[in-house]
């Protein structure tokens, strides 16, 4: 009877750990929506390439800032 009790306790302790391992990992969305802007008119933006309605220049892809990198503060550099 004592062995049955020990086995039952061991199964109850191991069961939650076994269920936790069966969860599917969550996939992160790595595709980012591209944005195109005019080099002369940064306020003009589009989700597809084309021409700027103000000056007719080709819209260029706007690069997303790299993660972990910060812009340098020019005021601090002048000190």
C-alpha positions in Angstrom: 0.0 0.0 0.0 2.9 2.3 0.8 4.5 1.7 -2.6 1.2 2.6 -4.4 1.0 5.8 -2.4 4.5 6.8 -3.3 3.9 6.0 -7.0 0.7 8.1 -7.0 2.5 11.1 -5.4 5.3 10.8 -8.0 2.9 10.7 -10.9 1.0 13.7 -9.5 4.2 15.7 -9.2 5.5 14.8 -12.6 2.2 15.3 -14.5 2.3 19.2 -14.6 5.8 19.2 -15.8 4.9 16.8 -18.6 2.0 19.0 -19.7 4.1 22.2 -19.7 6.5 20.6 -22.2 3.8 20.0 -24.7 2.9 23.6 -25.4 3.6 24.9 -28.9 6.1 27.7 -29.1 4.7 31.1 -30.1 6.0 32.3 -33.4 7.1 36.0 -33.6 6.1 38.0 -36.6 9.4 38.8 -38.4 7.9 40.4 -41.5 7.7 44.1 -41.2 5.6 46.4 -43.3 7.7 48.4 -45.7 7.3 52.1 -45.9 8.5 54.3 -48.7 9.3 58.0 -48.4 10.5 60.8 -50.5 14.1 61.9 -49.9 13.1 65.6 -50.3 9.7 65.4 -48.5 9.9 63.0 -45.5 6.2 63.7 -44.7 5.2 61.9 -47.9 5.0 58.2 -47.2 3.5 55.1 -49.0 3.2 51.4 -48.4 4.4 50.7 -52.0 7.1 52.2 -54.2 6.2 55.0 -56.6 6.7 58.7 -57.3 6.4 61.6 -54.9 3.3 63.6 -55.6 5.1 66.9 -54.8 8.4 66.6 -56.7 8.1 63.4 -58.8 11.2 61.8 -57.3 11.2 58.0 -56.7 10.1 57.0 -53.2 12.8 55.1 -51.3 12.4 52.4 -48.7 12.5 53.8 -45.2 15.0 51.8 -43.1 13.9 50.8 -39.6 16.3 51.8 -36.9 18.5 49.0 -35.7 17.5 47.6 -32.3 19.8 48.3 -29.5 21.5 51.3 -31.2 20.8 54.8 -30.1 21.4 58.0 -32.1 24.3 60.0 -30.8 23.4 63.2 -29.1 25.2 65.9 -31.1 24.8 68.5 -28.2 26.8 66.2 -25.9 29.5 65.7 -28.5 30.1 69.5 -28.8 31.0 69.9 -25.1 
